[in-house]
Amino acid sequence: STAAAKQHGLKKAMGNMKVDWEPLEFLTAERNGVPLLRGIDEIQTVLDDHISKTQAIRSSPFCKPFEEEVHAWEATLMYIQ
């Protein structure tokens, strides 16, 4: 059915976002003895993009079967932000 196809597409988009984070690294550089995050431009770009995508998924009526997962993922992204 169309609803099942849309649900599958949204679920796949969620999975793809999680895979996108696997190669990213939070690197630090010390300044005056304090570790600071460095090279966060790529991470910030991915984060902003994924927050937008997650909010779009959450607003879809087709995300109901995995709504809890979407809310947990959004909470994780907002925590990182």
trRosetta pair geometry for C-beta under 8 A, 3 or more apart (Angstrom, degrees):
i j d omega theta_ij theta_ji phi_ij phi_ji
1 4 4.7 95 57 7 82 103
1 5 7.0 -146 95 -6 44 87
2 5 5.6 -56 -150 36 33 112
2 6 6.3 31 154 -18 67 106
3 6 5.8 -56 -148 37 31 109
3 7 6.3 33 153 -19 65 106
3 62 6.1 -170 -158 -117 72 104
4 7 5.6 -52 -146 37 32 113
4 8 6.3 35 153 -21 64 105
5 8 5.6 -52 -148 35 30 113
5 9 6.4 33 152 -21 63 105
6 9 5.6 -51 -148 34 33 114
6 10 6.5 31 154 -17 65 104
6 60 7.4 -153 159 174 116 134
6 62 4.2 -92 117 -128 114 168
7 10 5.9 -57 -149 37 31 109
7 11 6.2 30 154 -18 66 109
7 62 4.8 -139 -74 173 68 101
7 63 7.4 159 -125 -90 73 33
7 65 6.0 39 -153 29 134 127
7 66 7.8 127 -168 9 96 106
8 11 5.7 -56 -145 39 29 111
8 12 6.2 31 155 -21 65 108
9 12 5.7 -55 -146 36 28 112
9 13 6.4 32 153 -21 63 104
10 13 5.6 -51 -150 33 32 114
10 14 6.6 37 150 -21 63 101
10 57 5.1 132 -157 -140 105 101
10 60 6.0 -147 -96 72 144 153
10 62 5.7 157 -8 103 144 108
10 63 5.4 -121 150 -87 155 85
10 66 7.7 174 110 55 109 120
11 14 5.6 -50 -154 31 34 114
11 15 6.6 33 149 -17 64 105
11 66 5.9 100 -100 16 97 157
12 15 5.6 -54 -150 37 35 113
12 16 6.3 38 151 -22 67 104
13 16 5.6 -51 -146 34 32 114
13 17 6.6 37 154 -23 63 101
13 53 6.5 -143 164 174 120 121
13 57 6.3 -168 90 -83 128 128
14 17 5.9 -53 -155 29 31 111
14 18 6.9 28 151 -16 63 104
14 54 7.8 81 -109 -109 81 80
14 57 6.5 120 -66 -158 94 168
14 66 7.2 -127 11 122 167 141
14 69 6.7 66 178 126 156 118
14 70 6.7 -97 -102 -92 133 76
14 73 6.4 -149 -151 -35 103 170
15 18 5.8 -56 -154 34 35 110
15 19 6.5 33 151 -18 67 106
16 19 5.6 -55 -149 37 35 112
16 20 6.5 46 150 -30 65 101
17 20 5.5 -48 -154 24 34 119
17 21 7.3 33 152 -21 61 99
17 50 5.0 117 -152 -131 121 111
17 53 6.4 -177 -82 91 132 139
17 54 7.1 100 -143 -64 176 94
17 73 7.3 84 94 -176 135 137
18 21 6.1 -54 -164 25 37 111
18 22 7.7 54 143 -39 61 92
18 73 7.5 -90 -70 -124 98 122
19 22 5.7 -32 -164 -2 45 119
20 23 8.0 -68 -178 31 36 89
20 24 7.6 30 141 -20 65 117
20 46 6.1 -177 143 -154 122 124
20 50 7.2 -169 74 -76 140 124
21 24 5.5 -65 -158 31 50 118
21 46 7.2 150 -88 145 68 141
24 42 6.9 -163 -123 114 106 110
24 43 5.7 119 -171 -97 132 88
24 46 6.6 -120 -75 41 151 162
26 37 6.1 -55 -168 -127 91 106
26 40 7.8 25 -130 -99 74 93
26 43 7.0 61 -91 -92 74 160
27 37 7.2 102 75 -156 50 60
27 38 5.4 -56 98 62 97 88
27 39 5.5 24 51 43 121 120
28 35 4.2 10 176 -174 140 104
28 36 6.3 141 -154 68 80 31
28 37 6.0 -54 -99 -94 69 38
28 38 6.5 116 -142 6 21 91
29 35 7.4 143 70 -149 22 61
29 36 5.9 -31 65 64 73 86
29 38 4.4 42 -1 -32 111 141
30 33 6.4 2 -177 -118 112 15
30 34 6.7 144 -154 66 68 31
30 35 5.5 -41 -92 -90 71 58
30 36 7.4 134 -115 14 22 78
31 34 5.8 -34 70 61 69 85
31 36 5.5 -3 17 2 112 127
37 40 5.2 46 138 -56 119 126
39 42 7.0 -5 161 19 84 101
39 43 7.8 90 120 -3 69 107
40 43 4.8 -60 -158 49 66 116
40 44 5.4 71 141 -29 88 101
41 44 5.9 -56 -146 35 26 110
41 45 6.5 27 155 -20 62 106
42 45 5.7 -54 -150 34 31 113
42 46 6.4 28 154 -15 66 106
43 46 5.9 -57 -148 39 31 108
43 47 6.0 34 153 -23 66 110
44 47 5.5 -53 -143 37 30 116
44 48 6.3 31 159 -19 64 105
45 48 6.1 -54 -148 35 26 108
45 49 6.3 24 155 -15 62 111
46 49 5.7 -60 -148 40 30 112
46 50 6.0 23 158 -16 67 112
47 50 6.0 -61 -142 40 25 105
47 51 6.3 28 158 -22 63 105
47 77 6.3 155 -154 -160 79 92
47 80 6.0 -138 -123 107 126 122
47 81 5.9 154 167 -83 131 84
48 51 5.9 -53 -148 31 28 111
48 52 6.6 26 155 -15 62 106
49 52 6.0 -60 -157 37 30 110
49 53 6.3 25 152 -16 66 110
50 53 5.5 -51 -139 40 36 111
50 54 5.9 38 159 -22 67 107
50 77 5.7 -150 109 -117 110 139
51 54 5.8 -55 -144 37 27 111
51 55 6.4 27 156 -18 62 107
51 74 7.4 89 -135 -139 66 77
51 77 5.1 177 -84 144 80 137
51 78 7.2 102 -118 -72 114 68
51 81 6.9 38 -71 -60 142 139
52 55 5.9 -58 -149 36 28 109
52 56 6.5 27 153 -18 63 106
53 56 5.7 -56 -152 36 32 112
53 57 6.4 32 151 -19 66 104
54 57 5.6 -51 -147 36 34 112
54 58 6.2 36 153 -22 66 106
54 70 6.5 158 -164 -165 86 84
54 73 5.8 -151 -128 110 131 109
54 74 4.8 166 145 -87 135 86
54 77 6.2 175 11 15 158 155
55 58 5.5 -50 -143 36 32 114
55 59 6.4 29 157 -19 63 107
55 74 7.1 100 -70 -119 64 125
56 59 5.9 -59 -148 36 29 108
56 60 6.9 40 150 -34 61 100
57 60 5.7 -51 -160 15 36 117
57 63 5.4 106 162 -84 78 141
57 70 5.6 -149 114 -131 113 128
58 63 6.2 -98 -115 75 28 164
58 67 7.5 89 -135 -142 71 77
58 70 5.0 164 -88 149 81 131
58 71 7.1 99 -118 -73 120 63
58 74 6.4 13 -56 -53 141 145
60 63 4.9 100 74 -17 95 101
61 64 6.8 -2 175 -31 54 107
63 66 6.2 -80 -171 66 71 77
63 67 5.4 105 127 -86 90 70
63 70 5.4 23 175 -34 134 156
64 67 5.4 -13 -139 -39 31 117
66 69 4.5 -30 175 34 93 121
66 70 6.2 103 118 -26 81 92
67 70 5.5 -55 -150 35 36 114
67 71 6.4 34 154 -18 68 104
68 71 5.8 -54 -149 36 32 110
68 72 6.4 31 153 -18 65 107
69 72 5.7 -55 -147 37 31 111
69 73 6.2 31 154 -19 65 107
70 73 5.8 -55 -147 37 29 111
70 74 6.3 30 154 -19 64 107
71 74 5.7 -53 -145 37 31 112
71 75 6.3 34 154 -22 64 105
72 75 5.7 -52 -149 34 31 113
72 76 6.6 35 151 -21 63 103
73 76 5.6 -52 -153 32 33 114
73 77 6.5 31 152 -16 65 105
74 77 5.7 -55 -149 38 33 110
74 78 6.2 31 154 -17 67 107
75 78 5.8 -55 -144 39 30 110
75 79 6.3 37 153 -25 63 105
76 79 5.7 -54 -151 32 29 114
76 80 6.6 29 152 -18 63 103
77 80 5.7 -53 -152 34 33 111
77 81 6.4 37 150 -24 65 104
78 81 5.5 -48 -148 30 35 117
